[in-house]
Amino acid sequence: MKHTGKCVVAMVLVAALLAWGFPDWNGGKVCATEATRKKLQEAEDEKKKTEAELGQTKDELQNLNKEKEALQGQLNTLNNQLQEVSNKLEELERMITEKEAEIETTKAELAEAKATEEWQYECMKKRIQFIYETQDYIMLEMFFSSASFSDLINRSDYIEQLSEYDRKKLEEYQQTKELIALAEAKLEDEKKELDDYRAQVEVEKSCVSGLVSKTSTSVAGKKNEISQAESEALAYEQQLIEQEESIKELQEKLAEEIRLSQLAAQSSWRDISEVNFAEGDRYLLANLIYCEAGGESFAGQVAVGAVVINRVLSSVYPDSVVGVIYQGGQFSPVASGRLAAALAGGAATASCYQAADEAMKGNTNVGNCVYFRTPIEGLNGIQIGGHIFY
């Protein structure tokens, strides 16, 4: 609970300091180091950018979900249509099978009728041939064998009835044959119509199947896009968490630097004569000056060297040039590797060495300032070239 309270107080303090600054020992304002303030601003800008990207990704995700739902609705409709077409085809197949069975039955009846026709025709031919060949004999036989005229008439009527029966049966057969032929033709026409309709339904089914396949592919594509968007959103959310943690750390660091700046103003300071510089301090300081102010005027280079030496003299910071320069997170060229490159190549110019000599003699053109940075709105201090010293 104490730690949390301190954090809250520190955060409030930081907010107030950012808005109003801190009074220093010269009546000015004390702000954070250039590197920390710059990193904090960059972190906040990155957070805003990430928030904007997250919002855009969520909007895209919402649109993708709507598109997927619309496609899914289309797919469901198409699947229903496909099922209806498939059911229609099954019914057509059943009807065609029944028609084919009817046609086969009709063909069998027609074949039977043809066989009957042939049999009747053969019978009639034989009777006609028999009557034709033996008509005189029959007539005589009927005449002489008839017991009476009435009997003769009866026999004549019998022959006439027999002939009439044959004609009647032949006509019935012809009619049956014609009806069967008509029925067969009608069934063939119906079957052809069913076949044509089936072909149309097959085309319809193929079309619907193609749409189903295409829509299914679109749905799968949308699902992949949604999955990718969700992954991006999660990544942005995780990035935001990390950025918030980074901002929190930078804010805490900012508060600590402000505290040290105030403390330095109120703490004891050594005299330059009390400092024992080590071998290599001049080379190290000159190259740091080159990295921080190589493009500045000689006065600006001396000011940077003076900030380093002021920290060596202050009881708040390390008591050596090496300790001050390599103190964690204090000078950006150390973290970026520029200082190491400058040291390796001996990049420092003559003016940088001269500025280092002046600073190591205790000469300062920025008083007891222990920080510097590029100018920002609301920051008061001593401006030399492109830096504010405070």
Solvent accessible surface area in square Angstrom, and as a share of the most:
residue,aa,sasa,rsa
1,M,201,0.90
2,K,170,0.72
3,H,136,0.61
4,T,79,0.46
5,G,34,0.33
6,K,142,0.60
7,C,38,0.23
8,V,85,0.49
9,V,100,0.57
10,A,32,0.25
11,M,75,0.33
12,V,98,0.57
13,L,83,0.41
14,V,4,0.02
15,A,59,0.46
16,A,47,0.37
17,L,10,0.05
18,L,72,0.36
19,A,73,0.56
20,W,187,0.65
21,G,13,0.13
22,F,14,0.06
23,P,102,0.64
24,D,24,0.12
25,W,77,0.27
26,N,99,0.51
27,G,69,0.66
28,G,24,0.23
29,K,60,0.25
30,V,2,0.01
31,C,9,0.05
32,A,0,0.00
33,T,5,0.03
34,E,35,0.16
35,A,11,0.08
36,T,0,0.00
37,R,32,0.12
38,K,112,0.47
39,K,80,0.34
40,L,4,0.02
41,Q,93,0.41
42,E,86,0.38
43,A,15,0.11
44,E,53,0.24
45,D,68,0.35
46,E,83,0.37
47,K,51,0.22
48,K,135,0.57
49,K,117,0.49
50,T,2,0.01
51,E,77,0.35
52,A,67,0.52
53,E,50,0.23
54,L,17,0.08
55,G,32,0.31
56,Q,111,0.49
57,T,7,0.04
58,K,96,0.41
59,D,83,0.43
60,E,77,0.34
61,L,29,0.15
62,Q,100,0.44
63,N,79,0.40
64,L,24,0.12
65,N,52,0.27
66,K,118,0.50
67,E,76,0.34
68,K,53,0.23
69,E,114,0.51
70,A,56,0.44
71,L,32,0.16
72,Q,60,0.27
73,G,35,0.33
74,Q,98,0.44
75,L,19,0.09
76,N,74,0.38
77,T,70,0.41
78,L,21,0.11
79,N,62,0.32
80,N,92,0.47
81,Q,74,0.33
82,L,39,0.19
83,Q,104,0.46
84,E,111,0.50
85,V,5,0.03
86,S,25,0.16
87,N,72,0.37
88,K,75,0.32
89,L,14,0.07
90,E,118,0.53
91,E,75,0.34
92,L,6,0.03
93,E,73,0.33
94,R,116,0.42
95,M,68,0.30
96,I,6,0.03
97,T,84,0.49
98,E,80,0.36
99,K,43,0.18
100,E,70,0.31
101,A,56,0.44
102,E,77,0.35
103,I,6,0.03
104,E,107,0.48
105,T,77,0.45
106,T,14,0.08
107,K,83,0.35
108,A,61,0.47
109,E,85,0.38
110,L,20,0.10
111,A,59,0.46
112,E,120,0.54
113,A,10,0.08
114,K,87,0.37
115,A,57,0.44
116,T,54,0.31
117,E,33,0.15
118,E,112,0.50
119,W,165,0.58
120,Q,27,0.12
121,Y,110,0.42
122,E,78,0.35
123,C,31,0.19
124,M,25,0.11
125,K,86,0.37
126,K,135,0.57
127,R,69,0.25
128,I,104,0.53
129,Q,100,0.44
130,F,118,0.49
131,I,61,0.31
132,Y,159,0.60
133,E,113,0.51
134,T,34,0.20
135,Q,80,0.35
136,D,103,0.54
137,Y,142,0.54
138,I,30,0.15
139,M,115,0.51
140,L,99,0.49
141,E,77,0.35
142,M,11,0.05
143,F,123,0.51
144,F,152,0.63
145,S,45,0.29
146,S,18,0.12
147,A,98,0.76
148,S,58,0.38
149,F,151,0.63
150,S,69,0.44
151,D,39,0.20
152,L,33,0.16
153,I,73,0.37
154,N,89,0.45
155,R,90,0.33
156,S,48,0.31
157,D,58,0.30
158,Y,140,0.53
159,I,53,0.27
160,E,112,0.50
161,Q,119,0.53
162,L,60,0.30
163,S,39,0.25
164,E,89,0.40
165,Y,115,0.44
166,D,14,0.07
167,R,117,0.43
168,K,111,0.47
169,K,62,0.26
170,L,49,0.24
171,E,103,0.46
172,E,69,0.31
173,Y,11,0.04
174,Q,70,0.31
175,Q,110,0.49
176,T,59,0.34
177,K,65,0.28
178,E,102,0.46
179,L,120,0.60
180,I,17,0.09
181,A,46,0.36
182,L,121,0.60
183,A,40,0.31
184,E,35,0.16
185,A,51,0.40
186,K,129,0.55
187,L,18,0.09
188,E,73,0.33
189,D,84,0.44
190,E,42,0.19
191,K,46,0.20
192,K,126,0.53
193,E,115,0.52
194,L,19,0.10
195,D,40,0.21
196,D,69,0.36
197,Y,92,0.35
198,R,69,0.25
199,A,56,0.44
200,Q,117,0.52
201,V,2,0.01
202,E,83,0.37
203,V,105,0.60
204,E,74,0.33
205,K,69,0.29
206,S,75,0.49
207,C,78,0.47
208,V,11,0.06
209,S,41,0.26
210,G,40,0.38
211,L,80,0.40
212,V,22,0.13
213,S,67,0.43
214,K,146,0.62
215,T,13,0.07
216,S,43,0.28
217,T,94,0.55
218,S,42,0.27
219,V,7,0.04
220,A,50,0.38
221,G,28,0.27
222,K,41,0.18
223,K,104,0.44
224,N,106,0.54
225,E,77,0.34
226,I,13,0.07
227,S,59,0.38
228,Q,115,0.51
229,A,6,0.05
230,E,78,0.35
231,S,65,0.42
232,E,68,0.31
233,A,8,0.06
234,L,120,0.60
235,A,58,0.45
236,Y,50,0.19
237,E,62,0.28
238,Q,91,0.41
239,Q,66,0.29
240,L,21,0.10
241,I,95,0.48
242,E,98,0.44
243,Q,22,0.10
244,E,82,0.37
245,E,91,0.41
246,S,44,0.29
247,I,15,0.08
248,K,95,0.40
249,E,110,0.49
250,L,22,0.11
251,Q,33,0.15
252,E,74,0.33
253,K,53,0.23
254,L,0,0.00
255,A,13,0.10
256,E,71,0.32
257,E,3,0.02
258,I,3,0.01
259,R,119,0.43
260,L,24,0.12
261,S,0,0.00
262,Q,56,0.25
263,L,71,0.35
264,A,0,0.00
265,A,30,0.23
266,Q,146,0.65
267,S,30,0.20
268,S,83,0.53
269,W,72,0.25
270,R,77,0.28
271,D,78,0.40
272,I,43,0.22
273,S,92,0.60
274,E,99,0.44
275,V,15,0.09
276,N,146,0.75
277,F,64,0.27
278,A,63,0.49
279,E,181,0.81
280,G,42,0.40
281,D,5,0.03
282,R,108,0.40
283,Y,84,0.32
284,L,13,0.07
285,L,0,0.00
286,A,0,0.00
287,N,0,0.00
288,L,0,0.00
289,I,0,0.00
290,Y,77,0.29
291,C,11,0.07
292,E,30,0.13
293,A,2,0.02
294,G,33,0.32
295,G,85,0.82
296,E,47,0.21
297,S,64,0.41
298,F,78,0.33
299,A,44,0.34
300,G,0,0.00
301,Q,6,0.03
302,V,13,0.07
303,A,0,0.00
304,V,0,0.00
305,G,0,0.00
306,A,1,0.01
307,V,0,0.00
308,V,0,0.00
309,I,4,0.02
310,N,7,0.04
311,R,3,0.01
312,V,1,0.01
313,L,20,0.10
314,S,3,0.02
315,S,76,0.49
316,V,30,0.17
317,Y,11,0.04
318,P,42,0.26
319,D,99,0.51
320,S,47,0.31
321,V,2,0.01
322,V,74,0.42
323,G,24,0.23
324,V,0,0.00
325,I,0,0.00
326,Y,103,0.39
327,Q,53,0.24
328,G,63,0.61
329,G,35,0.33
330,Q,19,0.08
331,F,9,0.04
332,S,50,0.32
333,P,1,0.01
334,V,45,0.26
335,A,81,0.63
336,S,77,0.50
337,G,33,0.31
338,R,121,0.44
339,L,2,0.01
340,A,66,0.51
341,A,69,0.53
342,A,7,0.06
343,L,41,0.20
344,A,95,0.74
345,G,63,0.61
346,G,38,0.36
347,A,37,0.28
348,A,13,0.10
349,T,63,0.37
350,A,87,0.67
351,S,40,0.26
352,C,0,0.00
353,Y,49,0.19
354,Q,101,0.45
355,A,0,0.00
356,A,0,0.00
357,D,42,0.22
358,E,47,0.21
359,A,1,0.01
360,M,31,0.14
361,K,128,0.54
362,G,32,0.30
363,N,70,0.36
364,T,62,0.36
365,N,62,0.32
366,V,0,0.00
367,G,35,0.34
368,N,63,0.32
369,C,4,0.03
370,V,0,0.00
371,Y,2,0.01
372,F,13,0.05
373,R,14,0.05
374,T,58,0.34
375,P,62,0.39
376,I,55,0.28
377,E,179,0.80
378,G,56,0.54
379,L,14,0.07
380,N,72,0.37
381,G,44,0.42
382,I,69,0.35
383,Q,107,0.48
384,I,27,0.14
385,G,52,0.50
386,G,31,0.30
387,H,14,0.06
388,I,11,0.06
389,F,0,0.00
390,Y,2,0.01
